[in-house]
């Protein structure tokens, strides 16, 4: 995401004190500018990993489908 894009949407969620402390500690440990930037980057990273995993599983399914079609085609 370009740093020049204006961020004009806000997402709000509540955390327990323990969850916030863990988030803040992770932020400090990883050298993030602030909790908001760290939370945003981790959320976007998780979304990209999820997307990649879905695409990978779809590719695996396509491979299995081709194998099955080939197998069934040889049975006729």
SEMI-670391 format. One record per atom (N, C-alpha, C): chain; atom name; y, z, x. Coordinates in steps of 0.02 Angstrom, whole numbers. Layout:
<rs>
@unit=A site=CA y=Y z=Z x=X $
...
</rs>
This chain:
<rs>
@unit=A site=N y=-59 z=0 x=43 $
@unit=A site=CA y=0 z=0 x=0 $
@unit=A site=C y=62 z=0 x=45 $
@unit=A site=N y=108 z=-42 x=30 $
@unit=A site=CA y=168 z=-47 x=69 $
@unit=A site=C y=211 z=15 x=61 $
@unit=A site=N y=241 z=37 x=116 $
@unit=A site=CA y=284 z=96 x=114 $
@unit=A site=C y=349 z=80 x=77 $
@unit=A site=N y=365 z=15 x=70 $
@unit=A site=CA y=427 z=-5 x=38 $
@unit=A site=C y=421 z=-6 x=-39 $
@unit=A site=N y=360 z=-1 x=-65 $
@unit=A site=CA y=352 z=0 x=-137 $
@unit=A site=C y=379 z=66 x=-164 $
@unit=A site=N y=417 z=60 x=-216 $
@unit=A site=CA y=446 z=119 x=-247 $
@unit=A site=C y=392 z=156 x=-287 $
@unit=A site=N y=387 z=219 x=-276 $
@unit=A site=CA y=339 z=261 x=-313 $
@unit=A site=C y=376 z=292 x=-371 $
@unit=A site=N y=360 z=268 x=-431 $
@unit=A site=CA y=396 z=293 x=-489 $
@unit=A site=C y=350 z=322 x=-543 $
@unit=A site=N y=288 z=334 x=-525 $
@unit=A site=CA y=240 z=365 x=-572 $
@unit=A site=C y=221 z=434 x=-545 $
@unit=A site=N y=213 z=481 x=-591 $
@unit=A site=CA y=196 z=549 x=-572 $
@unit=A site=C y=130 z=568 x=-605 $
@unit=A site=N y=87 z=598 x=-565 $
@unit=A site=CA y=24 z=625 x=-591 $
@unit=A site=C y=26 z=700 x=-581 $
@unit=A site=N y=10 z=736 x=-633 $
@unit=A site=CA y=12 z=809 x=-630 $
@unit=A site=C y=-57 z=837 x=-647 $
@unit=A site=N y=-81 z=883 x=-606 $
@unit=A site=CA y=-142 z=919 x=-623 $
@unit=A site=C y=-137 z=989 x=-595 $
@unit=A site=N y=-172 z=1034 x=-626 $
@unit=A site=CA y=-169 z=1104 x=-606 $
@unit=A site=C y=-227 z=1122 x=-560 $
@unit=A site=N y=-213 z=1168 x=-514 $
@unit=A site=CA y=-264 z=1192 x=-468 $
@unit=A site=C y=-265 z=1268 x=-470 $
@unit=A site=N y=-323 z=1295 x=-455 $
@unit=A site=CA y=-326 z=1368 x=-446 $
@unit=A site=C y=-291 z=1384 x=-380 $
@unit=A site=N y=-277 z=1446 x=-369 $
@unit=A site=CA y=-246 z=1467 x=-306 $
@unit=A site=C y=-291 z=1449 x=-247 $
@unit=A site=N y=-356 z=1459 x=-256 $
@unit=A site=CA y=-404 z=1443 x=-203 $
@unit=A site=C y=-406 z=1367 x=-189 $
@unit=A site=N y=-406 z=1327 x=-242 $
@unit=A site=CA y=-406 z=1254 x=-234 $
@unit=A site=C y=-343 z=1231 x=-198 $
@unit=A site=N y=-286 z=1260 x=-217 $
@unit=A site=CA y=-223 z=1241 x=-184 $
@unit=A site=C y=-224 z=1261 x=-111 $
@unit=A site=N y=-248 z=1321 x=-96 $
@unit=A site=CA y=-252 z=1343 x=-26 $
@unit=A site=C y=-296 z=1297 x=15 $
@unit=A site=N y=-353 z=1277 x=-14 $
@unit=A site=CA y=-398 z=1230 x=20 $
@unit=A site=C y=-364 z=1162 x=32 $
@unit=A site=N y=-328 z=1138 x=-18 $
@unit=A site=CA y=-292 z=1075 x=-12 $
@unit=A site=C y=-237 z=1080 x=42 $
@unit=A site=N y=-200 z=1134 x=40 $
@unit=A site=CA y=-147 z=1144 x=89 $
@unit=A site=C y=-175 z=1149 x=160 $
@unit=A site=N y=-231 z=1186 x=167 $
@unit=A site=CA y=-262 z=1192 x=233 $
@unit=A site=C y=-287 z=1124 x=259 $
@unit=A site=N y=-317 z=1085 x=215 $
@unit=A site=CA y=-340 z=1018 x=235 $
@unit=A site=C y=-280 z=975 x=256 $
@unit=A site=N y=-226 z=982 x=220 $
@unit=A site=CA y=-165 z=945 x=236 $
@unit=A site=C y=-140 z=962 x=306 $
@unit=A site=N y=-137 z=1026 x=321 $
@unit=A site=CA y=-114 z=1049 x=386 $
@unit=A site=C y=-162 z=1027 x=441 $
@unit=A site=N y=-227 z=1036 x=428 $
@unit=A site=CA y=-278 z=1018 x=477 $
@unit=A site=C y=-274 z=944 x=496 $
@unit=A site=N y=-261 z=902 x=447 $
@unit=A site=CA y=-260 z=830 x=459 $
@unit=A site=C y=-191 z=803 x=477 $
@unit=A site=N y=-142 z=847 x=480 $
@unit=A site=CA y=-75 z=827 x=502 $
@unit=A site=C y=-36 z=786 x=452 $
@unit=A site=N y=-50 z=794 x=389 $
@unit=A site=CA y=-14 z=756 x=337 $
@unit=A site=C y=57 z=783 x=331 $
@unit=A site=N y=102 z=740 x=307 $
@unit=A site=CA y=172 z=761 x=299 $
@unit=A site=C y=181 z=817 x=250 $
@unit=A site=N y=145 z=811 x=194 $
@unit=A site=CA y=149 z=862 x=142 $
@unit=A site=C y=88 z=856 x=96 $
@unit=A site=N y=81 z=905 x=52 $
@unit=A site=CA y=23 z=908 x=8 $
@unit=A site=C y=20 z=846 x=-37 $
@unit=A site=N y=77 z=825 x=-62 $
@unit=A site=CA y=79 z=767 x=-107 $
@unit=A site=C y=54 z=704 x=-72 $
@unit=A site=N y=78 z=691 x=-12 $
@unit=A site=CA y=56 z=631 x=25 $
@unit=A site=C y=-18 z=635 x=41 $
@unit=A site=N y=-41 z=694 x=60 $
@unit=A site=CA y=-112 z=703 x=76 $
@unit=A site=C y=-155 z=691 x=13 $
@unit=A site=N y=-136 z=722 x=-42 $
@unit=A site=CA y=-174 z=715 x=-104 $
@unit=A site=C y=-176 z=642 x=-125 $
@unit=A site=N y=-119 z=607 x=-122 $
@unit=A site=CA y=-116 z=537 x=-140 $
@unit=A site=C y=-162 z=495 x=-96 $
@unit=A site=N y=-158 z=505 x=-31 $
@unit=A site=CA y=-199 z=465 x=15 $
@unit=A site=C y=-273 z=478 x=4 $
@unit=A site=N y=-293 z=539 x=-7 $
@unit=A site=CA y=-363 z=555 x=-18 $
@unit=A site=C y=-388 z=527 x=-84 $
@unit=A site=N y=-347 z=530 x=-135 $
@unit=A site=CA y=-366 z=502 x=-200 $
@unit=A site=C y=-375 z=426 x=-195 $
@unit=A site=N y=-328 z=392 x=-164 $
@unit=A site=CA y=-333 z=320 x=-156 $
@unit=A site=C y=-393 z=300 x=-113 $
@unit=A site=N y=-406 z=339 x=-61 $
@unit=A site=CA y=-464 z=327 x=-18 $
@unit=A site=C y=-529 z=335 x=-58 $
@unit=A site=N y=-533 z=387 x=-98 $
@unit=A site=CA y=-593 z=399 x=-139 $
@unit=A site=C y=-602 z=342 x=-189 $
@unit=A site=N y=-548 z=318 x=-218 $
@unit=A site=CA y=-553 z=262 x=-266 $
@unit=A site=C y=-578 z=199 x=-231 $
@unit=A site=N y=-555 z=187 x=-171 $
@unit=A site=CA y=-576 z=128 x=-133 $
@unit=A site=C y=-650 z=134 x=-114 $
@unit=A site=N y=-671 z=194 x=-94 $
@unit=A site=CA y=-742 z=205 x=-78 $
@unit=A site=C y=-785 z=193 x=-139 $
@unit=A site=N y=-763 z=219 x=-197 $
@unit=A site=CA y=-800 z=209 x=-259 $
@unit=A site=C y=-805 z=135 x=-275 $
@unit=A site=N y=-750 z=98 x=-267 $
@unit=A site=CA y=-750 z=27 x=-281 $
@unit=A site=C y=-798 z=-9 x=-234 $
@unit=A site=N y=-796 z=8 x=-171 $
@unit=A site=CA y=-840 z=-23 x=-122 $
@unit=A site=C y=-913 z=-9 x=-138 $
@unit=A site=N y=-927 z=53 x=-159 $
@unit=A site=CA y=-996 z=71 x=-176 $
@unit=A site=C y=-1020 z=32 x=-236 $
@unit=A site=N y=-978 z=23 x=-286 $
@unit=A site=CA y=-996 z=-15 x=-345 $
@unit=A site=C y=-1010 z=-88 x=-326 $
@unit=A site=N y=-967 z=-117 x=-285 $
@unit=A site=CA y=-978 z=-187 x=-263 $
@unit=A site=C y=-1042 z=-194 x=-223 $
@unit=A site=N y=-1057 z=-144 x=-181 $
@unit=A site=CA y=-1118 z=-146 x=-142 $
@unit=A site=C y=-1179 z=-142 x=-187 $
@unit=A site=N y=-1177 z=-99 x=-237 $
@unit=A site=CA y=-1234 z=-92 x=-283 $
@unit=A site=C y=-1242 z=-156 x=-325 $
@unit=A site=N y=-1187 z=-186 x=-345 $
@unit=A site=CA y=-1191 z=-249 x=-382 $
@unit=A site=C y=-1224 z=-303 x=-339 $
@unit=A site=N y=-1207 z=-305 x=-276 $
@unit=A site=CA y=-1237 z=-354 x=-231 $
@unit=A site=C y=-1312 z=-342 x=-225 $
@unit=A site=N y=-1332 z=-279 x=-220 $
@unit=A site=CA y=-1403 z=-262 x=-217 $
@unit=A site=C y=-1439 z=-284 x=-281 $
@unit=A site=N y=-1407 z=-272 x=-337 $
@unit=A site=CA y=-1437 z=-294 x=-401 $
@unit=A site=C y=-1445 z=-369 x=-404 $
@unit=A site=N y=-1395 z=-405 x=-381 $
@unit=A site=CA y=-1399 z=-478 x=-380 $
@unit=A site=C y=-1456 z=-501 x=-336 $
@unit=A site=N y=-1466 z=-469 x=-279 $
@unit=A site=CA y=-1520 z=-487 x=-235 $
@unit=A site=C y=-1587 z=-475 x=-269 $
@unit=A site=N y=-1595 z=-418 x=-302 $
@unit=A site=CA y=-1657 z=-403 x=-337 $
@unit=A site=C y=-1669 z=-451 x=-395 $
@unit=A site=N y=-1616 z=-469 x=-430 $
@unit=A site=CA y=-1622 z=-517 x=-485 $
@unit=A site=C y=-1646 z=-585 x=-459 $
@unit=A site=N y=-1619 z=-608 x=-403 $
@unit=A site=CA y=-1641 z=-672 x=-374 $
@unit=A site=C y=-1714 z=-668 x=-354 $
@unit=A site=N y=-1734 z=-612 x=-324 $
@unit=A site=CA y=-1804 z=-604 x=-305 $
@unit=A site=C y=-1849 z=-604 x=-366 $
@unit=A site=N y=-1828 z=-569 x=-418 $
@unit=A site=CA y=-1867 z=-566 x=-480 $
@unit=A site=C y=-1873 z=-635 x=-512 $
@unit=A site=N y=-1816 z=-671 x=-514 $
@unit=A site=CA y=-1818 z=-739 x=-543 $
@unit=A site=C y=-1864 z=-784 x=-503 $
@unit=A site=N y=-1862 z=-778 x=-436 $
@unit=A site=CA y=-1905 z=-818 x=-394 $
@unit=A site=C y=-1978 z=-799 x=-406 $
@unit=A site=N y=-1992 z=-735 x=-410 $
@unit=A site=CA y=-2060 z=-711 x=-422 $
@unit=A site=C y=-2086 z=-736 x=-490 $
@unit=A site=N y=-2045 z=-728 x=-542 $
@unit=A site=CA y=-2065 z=-749 x=-608 $
@unit=A site=C y=-2071 z=-824 x=-613 $
@unit=A site=N y=-2030 z=-860 x=-576 $
@unit=A site=CA y=-2033 z=-933 x=-575 $
@unit=A site=C y=-2098 z=-957 x=-544 $
@unit=A site=N y=-2123 z=-920 x=-495 $
@unit=A site=CA y=-2186 z=-938 x=-462 $
@unit=A site=C y=-2246 z=-921 x=-506 $
@unit=A site=N y=-2238 z=-878 x=-555 $
@unit=A site=CA y=-2292 z=-858 x=-599 $
@unit=A site=C y=-2308 z=-911 x=-652 $
@unit=A site=N y=-2260 z=-955 x=-667 $
@unit=A site=CA y=-2268 z=-1004 x=-721 $
@unit=A site=C y=-2312 z=-1061 x=-699 $
</rs>
